[in-house]
Amino acid sequence: MNYASRPLHSTQNATESLAYGTRIVGGVSPNKSGSHLDLPLFPTVREVLLQKLHRIARTDAIEAKANLNPDATAVYVASHQAASAIEEAIEAEVPLIVSVAEHIPTLDLIRIAKKLKIASVLKTQSKSRLVGPNSPGIISATGRCRIGFHPLPFFQPGDVGIVAKSGTLSYETVASLTRAGLGQSLVIGVGGDVLPGTDFVDALKFFEHHNETKAIILVGEIGGYAEERAAEWIDEYRKRDPKPIAALIAGIKAPPDHLMGHAGAYSSSKHSAFGKVKALEDAGVTVVNHPSKFGEAMKQLLGSSRGSTTQTPRPSFGSLTQKRHLHTQPRQQIMQSSWNPNFCQRRTIFLTASQGFETLRQYNIPRRHPSTLKSKTDITVTMAIDRRNDSLCMEIDSDDIPEVEKTRKHPVEVSNLQDWYKPRYGLKFKRKEQLGQHPINMALLSYCPELPFSSDDEKIRFMSTLVRCFVDEEAFYIRVRFQDPRSTAGVFRALKASIGIDGPIYKGNSATDSQQGLTEEQRAAEDGIVYIKLPKNGNIGTLVNGAGLAMNTVDALADQGGKCSNFLDTGGKATAETVKASFALILKDPNVKVVFVNIFGGLTRCDMIAEGIILAYREMEIRVPVVVRLRGTNEGEGQKLIAESRLELLIYDDFEEAAAKCIELANGGSKKPAAENRKPN
């Protein structure tokens, strides 16, 4: 196990996993050795900068594997260090690597791709299988093994396999199955980042041949192609001897062109939630609109499939109210002084237009105020991650370009870029007179032939500048509309800029920033919160832990006729102060008539959330009704704190009842005493 994690809960997590039955054989922690929880502890370096240190790190990792011979390793390392930790585990040829860190810089993964490390695993998975990053882990209820931070009381042995992007939605799914009398064989959290080591198809192929799994649940969300690929595989799988499959897609109501918490959850018209639902339904999958409905849906499917080789006809969307050898460790901890909350609470944000132009200006790309009419010769250049090929790519669009070229993606191969990188990130550039001779620049000349350049050097400088901006700013998305350089003496002037930053928080210092200030979304990110104001003046404020659950909460409330004011994900490491800050954001909207707190804790502790609710209620003198649903880790303690607070908080266990009450209150209904709203577990 490799960790440099949060001191408050890691030992408790490891102790619980040991008690559950997980066979933990040891751990790795920066600059530490000895023992912890009566298990051996091995030292390693946190970041490889020098060749000598790199050799030491490799030796330590291999030594740990030789002495302990683990089948799996859990990487509990902050996002800025996680790529190096995963790299060490791959070098040691550990068969299963689970990475829980959220928002590992995308370019950190790509940067080491051609050095036999992560990319070889992503593409071949020959000796090591990477699950994650941003994974809640893997848990075998039948084998009593947890590698992650799942809330254990909800799991029971059974024959339903689950694969999910969202941790919180997977917990909701498990709870629904358990309440319906169905257990789980294996639950795989593939994570919601852009470049997952294991995807839906990998998990589906595993479940197909897993004798202990008799039915499968897939929990997806907006962003990327993974759900469509899964639907294509399922369509072929149904021609064989299929197991029943049910699914859910979160993000139906996500506003367009927003990143909904997870690094990979980008809402776009190309890969909408509705399109994913349709693809799965067309492949014969039963799709539900909330995980609480999986229990009854799966009982129907399993009941109908016993003795049948074909899946039963599927109910319409919204109509319906997991091999054990993948085992070893959860997380441990000791390195208290090394913990940095700025890294644990990485958030992805989009810059405002002025911030985007200011960022481009720092790379000598000037701004031109656009005219009211878009010229046919304007050129739009997009840089993003091509998820099909796990690479950085450029895309060009212009009315002046032949239609066949508009959808063409030009990969920017990491093998060509690696010589540019500084020790951590950034690019090294040759002198201007050497531009045309550098092998990387020669490769760039073959990219995007439709771009109008007067010379090769001009093209190299332009593309190099965009790549440098993408890397240095830790971007995950850059889209810029340029004025046709043929009308500006070869100068590319930006008319419109959209830049998404995969970093802790935008830190601008320009005059524009000081005048305009940070947006609400950016201020929220400072507290580790993902906040998005939703259109159409909704009147239900939502406070949720986990991006997937936050998206689905908005979806499910809308299905019942509710209108949400916002999307808000407190993050997996929410504190009482985070919850208070979340209330402050929500209640800035004068349209909010009720606040719905919907928590299903894994890493998030319900007692911590309860303390934050009580703190906010008392210090902020909240005047609107607050409906609270606390499930998961320490839910009993959290519910007790709220009950003993004697505050007028309405407590529910059942989601649909809580949602119905929120809608009633938002429409002017009366608030009942808290005791009458408490539902049994």
N, C-alpha and C positions, 0 to 999 in steps of 0.2 A: 504494500500500500504506500502510495506517495501522497503526502499531504503537507500543507502549510496553511492550516485552516483556522476557523474562528474558535477561540478558546472556550467560549461559553457552553457549547453544546456538543462538541466533537467527541469527548470522552463518554458522555451520556449516550450518544448515538452508537458508539462502538460497544459499550456495555450492553445496550439493548439488543444489538445484533448478535452478540455472543450468546446471550440468553435465549434468543430466538432459535439458535442452532447453527449460525454461520461459523465456519471454521476459519478464524483469522489466525494467520501464522506469523505475522510481523508487520512492521511499518518502516517507512522512510520519511525522514524529516530533515529540513535544512540544518546542517551543522550540529545535529544531535546524534547521540549514540547512547546505548544502554538498554533500558527496557521501559515499557509502559503497559499497564494492565497485565503485568507478568508475561509480556510478549517482547521479543527482541526488536530493537529500534536501530536502524541503520542511517548514517549521515549521507547527504548528497548536496550538490550545489544548487542554488535557486535559478541561476541564469548563466548560460554558457557564453563567455566572452573570449576567453583565451584558450588556445589549444591544450595547454597543460591542464587547465581546469576541466576542459571537455573530456580529457582522458580520465581524470579522477572521477568525474560524474559517471562515465560509462563503466569504469571498473566497479564503482560502488553498486550500481544497479545490477550488473551481472553477478557480483558477489552475493547480493541479496537473493537473487533468483537461484543461484547454485546452492546456497545454504538452505533456503526455505522451499524451493521448488513450487511456487504458487501456480494455481490454475488461472488466477485472475488477479487484477490489481485495480483498486479504486483510486482515481486521481482526484484528490481534494486539494487542489492548488488554485490560487487566485488566477483570474483570466490572463493577466499579463505574464504569468509564469507557466501557464498550463501547456503550451506547445512544447516547451523544453522538457517538461515532465513526461508528456506523452511520448516524445522522441526517445527518452531514456528507456521507457517500458518496451517500446518497439525494438530497440537495440538489444534488450535483454530477452526478446522473443517470448514475452509473457503472452499466453494464448488469448486471454480476454482482458481488454482495457476499457474501463468505464470512466468517462470524464464528466463531472457534474458542473464544471465552471460555466457560467453564463457569459455570453458575449466574448469569447476568445476572439481577439482581433482576426478578422478574416484573412488579412495579409500575413499574419503569423503562420497560419496553416499553409497558405500558398507558398510562402517564402522557403519553407523546407521541403516542398513537395518533391523536388527532383534529387533529393539527397538520400533517397531510399526510405525516407521516414514516412510521414503521414500519407502522402499521395499513393505510395505503393500499397499501403494498407487499404486505402479507400478503393483502389482499383482492382487489387488482386486478393486482398485479405488472405495471403498465403500462409503466414505463420502467426499473425496476430489479428484479432478482431477488435476494432474500435467501436464502442457504443457511446454516442455523444458526439460533440460536447453539448452542454446544456441539458444533460440527461438527469432525471430524478433517480436513475439507476435501474437495476434489474432485481426482481425478487421471484423466487420460486416458493410458492406456498406449499407445494407437495414435498419439496426437498428441504424446507425450513432454512432457506438461505437468502439473506438480504445484502445486496451491494448497493447502498444508496440510503435514502432517508424517508422511505415510505412509512406512513402511519400504520403500524403493525396490527392493531386490534381489528381492522376491517378485513384482513385477509384470512381466507380459509381454503384448505386444499380442495381442488376440484379439477374440472376438465375444460375450462374456458381460457384460452390464451388471449392476451391483450397486447397490442402494440400501439403506442401513443406518442405524439409529439409533445403534448402537454402533461406535466406531472400532476397538476391539480385535477384535470379532467380524468386522468387515469385513476386517481383516488376515488372520485365520484363514481366512476364506472365500477370499480371493485365494490364499493359500498352498496350500489344498486344490486349487483349480482349476489352479494352475501345476504342482503335482506330478502332476496327472492329464493334463497336456499341453494344458490349455485356457487361453487367455489372456483378458484383460479389455478391453472397449472403453472404458467409463467407470465410475468408482466414485464415487457421490454419498453423502456422509455428511450426512444431514439433521439429526443431533443428537438428544439425548434430553431436551431441555428442554420445558417445557409449551407454549410458543407458538412452534413452528418456522416459519421463513419459507417453507420448501418442505417439503411432506409427501410421503408415499408416492404418493398419486394423481398429484401433479404430476410426480414422477419416472417413474411408470409411463406416463403420457401421452407424456412425452418419449421414452422407450425404444420405445414403439409405433411412432413415426415415424422412429426413428434407424436408418438403413440399415446402420450398422456393428454394430448389436446384433442378434443372432439368438436370444438367450435371456436371461432375466432372473432375478436372485436378489433376494429381499426378506428383510432381516434385521430383525425387530421385537422387541418386548419388552412386558412388562406396562405398563399405564398408558395412559389415553386411549382414543380411538376410531380412531386412524389405521389400525390393522390391519384393523378391521372395515370401514372405508370403502374400504380397498384391496381387500378381498374382494368388496365390492359392485361395485366398478369392474371387477375381473377377471371376475366372473360375466357382466357385459355384454360385456366384451372378447372372451370366448370365443365369442361369437356371430359375431364377425368372422373375421379371419385371425390367430389368436393365435400368439405365440411361446411356447415352453416356459417355465414359471415354477416355481421352487422357493423354499422359504422356511424360516425358522427363527424360533421365538419363545422368547426367554429369559425366565426367571422362573417356570417351572412349579412349582418348589418354594419360591417366595417366601412367607414367612409373611404372613397377612392383615394389612391396615392398617399396612403399613410402606412407607417410601420407600427404594427399593433403589438408592441412589447417584445416579442421574440425577434431575434435578428433576421429570421427567415420569413416572418409573417408580414409580408408587404402586400397590401391590397391593390390589385390592378385589374383592369378589365380583361386582360389576356387570360388570367388564371383566377377567376372569381370563385367564391364559395359555391355559388349556384352551379357553375360549370363542373366543379368537383363532385357535387351531389348528383348531378345528372349522369356523369361518367360512371359513378359507382352504382347507381340504380340501374343504368343500362347494362351493367355487368352482372346484375342479379343480386346486388347487396341490399339488405334491409337497412334503411337510413332512418335514424331517430333525430329529434331536435334537442334533446337534453340527455345527459348520461344517466339520470335517474330512471329513464325508460328502458335502459338496456336489460334490466333484470327480467321484466315481463316479456320483452321482445325475444330474448334468448331462450326463455322457457318455451315459448311458442315454437321457435325454430328447432330447438333440440327435440321437443315432443313430436314435431312433424317429421323430423329427419331420421328418427330411429327406424331402421329397416328400410330406409329409402336412400337412393343414391343421388337424388336431385334435390336442390334447395327448393323450399316451398315458395309460392308466390309471395312477393314482398308487399308489406303495407306501404301506403304512400308516405312521403316525407312528413314527419311531425305528427302522425296519427297514433303512434304507440306511446302510451304513457311510458392455462398456458403451460428442450430436453434438459433435464435437471443437472446435466454435467456442467452447465455454465454457473460456476460457483466461486465464491470466496468473499472477501472483505467489505465492510463498511468503513466509516472514517474514524480516525483517531486524531489526536492533536497534542501539541505542546508549545509550538512556537508563538507564544503570545505577542512578543515584541515585534514579530514580522508582519502582523496583520495590518492591512491597509484598507480601510473602508472605501476609499475612492476606487479601488480596483474591484472590490467585491460588488459594488453597485454600478458597474458599467451600464450605460444606457445608450441606445441609439436615438439620435435626434435629427430632424431636418432643420437646416438653417433658414432664417428668413431670407427674403430676396436681397435685402441690403447686406446682410452678413455674407451671403453667397458671392455677391459682386466684390465685396471687400476681400474675401478669401482669394478670388481669382486675381484681383489686383496685385496681391502679394507675389503672384507668379507671373507678373507682367502681362496679364491678359486684361486689356482695358474694357471699360463698359461704354456702350452706346445706348442712349435712351431710344427705345423702339418707336417707330411710327405707328399710327393707328392700324395700318394695314400690313399684313405679313407679306414679305416679298417671296416670290416663287423661287428665288435663288438663295434664300436663307438656308443655312445648313445647321442641322441639329446633330450633335455628337453626344452619345451616351456611353459612359463607362460603368460597368457593373460586373457582377459575378455570373458567369454562365454556369448554371447548376448542372446542366447535362454533361459538361466537360470538366467541371471543377476547376475553372480557370477564369482569370480576368479577361474581359473582352471589350471591344469597342463596337458600337453600332452607329451607322450613319443614315440620316434621313434628310431628304430634300425633294421638293417638287421637281427639281431639275435633274434628279437621278432616275435612271430607268427603274420601273416598278420591281423588276426581278432583284435589284440590289438592295431594296429598302429593308428587307427582313434578313439580310445577310449579316452574320456575326463574324467579327474578325478576332480570333483568339490572340491574346498577348501572352505567349508562352513564358512560364516562370523560368524555364531553363535558359531562355534568352535574356531574362531580366536579372538573374541572380547575381551577375557580376556588378550590377549597379548598386546593390544593397550595401548600406553601412552595417556596422556590427549588429544593430537591432533592426532598423528599418531606415528608409530614405534611399536616395540614389546618388551614385557617384557619376559625374559627367566629365567627359573628356573636354579638352580645350576646343574651341570652335573650329580650329583648323583640322582637328582630328575627327570631326563629326562623321564625315562620310566614310572613314576608314574603320571605325569601330564595328566589330561583328554584330553587336546588338543593333546598331543603327542600320547596318545592311539588311538585317531582318525586318526592321520597321519599314523599310522602303517597299516591302511587298504587301504591307497592310493597307487596307482602305484605298485601293487604287482610284476610287471615284472622287476622292477629295481633290479640289483644285489647288495645286501648288505650282509656283513658278520655277521651283528648283528642289532638288533632293534635300539640300541642307534645310530649306524652309520647312519641308514636311517633317524632317527628323526633329527639328527644334520644337515644332508645334506638338507633335505626339509625345515627345519626351516630357514636355512641360505638363501635359495632362496626366501622364502616368505619375510624374513626381508629385503633383498635387494630390492625386488619388492616394498615393502611398503615405506621404508625409502627414496628410490631414487625417489619416486612418478612416478614409471614406469607404462606404460600401456602395455608394451610388453617386454619380455625377452626370447631370444632363444639362447641356448648355446649347442654346440657340445662338448661332453666330451670324453676323452680317457677312454676305458673300465677300471673301477677301479679294476677289477680282475687281471689286468696286472701291476698295480701300487700300490700294497699293500693296496688297499682300498681307495686310494686318488683319488678324482675326479679332473682331470686336464683339463682346458678349452682349446680346440683346435680352436674354433671359437665362437665369441660372437656378438650378435645383440641386442642392448638395446634401447628402445624408452622411452624417458622421458616426462612425462606429467607435465612440469614445466616451469617457466619463461625462463630460459636459463641455459645450462650446465656450471658449474663453476669449472673447473678442476684446480688443482694447482700442478700437478705432473711434473716431468722433461720431460716426454713424451709430455705433453700438451705445455710446454713452447717452446719445439723444433718444434713441428708440428704446433701449433697455432690452432685457431678455424677454422672450415670450413666456406665457404661462407654462407651456410644455417644457421649455428649457429651465425655468425656475423649479419645476417639479423634478426634473432630472437631477438637480443639485441635491435633492433629498433621496435619490434613488427611486423615484416614483415615475411611472409612465402615465401621463395624463393627456387625454385628447378630448377636446370639446366637440361634441357631436352636433350636427346641424338640426334644424327644425324645432328648436326651442323645447326640448324635452323637459319633463318636470320630475324625473326620478334620478337622484344622484346615486352612483354606484361606487362602492369601495370594495375591491376584490383582491385576493392574492393569486398571482399567476396569470400570465397573459392569456392562456387558453381559456381558463375559467372566466376571466373578465370579458373576453369576446362572447363566450357562450351565454353569460348572464344577460348581456345586452340583447342577444338573439332571442333567448327564451322569454324575456320580458316583453319583447316586441310581439312574439307569437301569441301572448295572452292579451295584447292590446295596450301594453305599456309603452311609454316614450321616455327613453333614457337621455339624460342631459350630457353624460360623459362616459368615457372609457377610463378606468383607473386601475392600474396594477401596482400594488404596494411594493412588489418585489419579494423575493424569497427570504430576505433577511430583514423584514419589517420590524421596527421597534415601536414602543409606545409613542415616541416623538414623530415617527414616520406616519403613524395613524392620525395623530393630531394635525400634522401638516396636510394630510389627505383631506380631512374634514374642512380645513381652511380653504383648500382649492375648490372643493365641491360647492361650498356654501357662498363662494363669491358670485355664483350664478343666482340671480334673484328669482329665476323661474323654478328652482328646486323646491318641491313641496314635501319630499320625503327622501331619506337617505337609506339605501339598502346596503348593509355590510354582509357580504357573502364570502365566507372563509372556509377553505378546506385545507388544513395545514398538514404539510409534510415536514419540511424544514421550518416553515412558519409555525410558531406556537400560538395556540388559541388563547392561552392565558396572557401572553404578551399583547395580542390584539385587544383583548378585553381591557387590559390596563390602559391602552391607548384610547379606547372608546370612552372609558370613564373619565380619563384626563381631559379629553376634548370636550365632553359633555359639560363638565364642571367649569373648566377654565374659559370656554368659549360661549357659555350660556346659550347652548343650541336650542332654538325655538321650534324647529321642524321635527316631526316624528322620525325615529330611527328604528328600523327593523333589522334585527341581528340574527344571523345564522352562522353558528360556529361548529365546525366539524373537524375531525382529524386530531393531530398531536395536541395533547393536553386539553381536549375539548371539555372534559368534566370540570377541570380547574377554571377554565375560561367562563363557562356557563355559571359556575358557582359565584365567581367574582361579580358578574353582572347581576345575578339574582340578589346578592347581598348588598349591592350598591344602592338599592331602593330607588334607582332612577327610573324614569318612565321610558324604558327600553323594551321593545317588543321582541321576544325571543322565540325563534322557530328552529325545528330540526328539518322539517320537510321543505324542499325548495319550492314546490308549486304553491303550497299554502303561504309561504313567505312572500312569493311573487304576487299572489292574488291580493294579499294585504297591502303591499306597496302600491299596487294599482288603485285599490280602493281609497287609500289615503291620498294619493296624488290627485284623485278626482273629487276630493272633499269629504271622504268618509271619516267617521269618528274613530278615535284611538281608544282601544280597550285597555284595561289594566294589564300589566305585564304578565301576571300570574295566569290569566285566562288564555294566554297565547303560547305558553310553554308546552311543547309537544314531547311525548315520551321518546326515548332513544330507540 
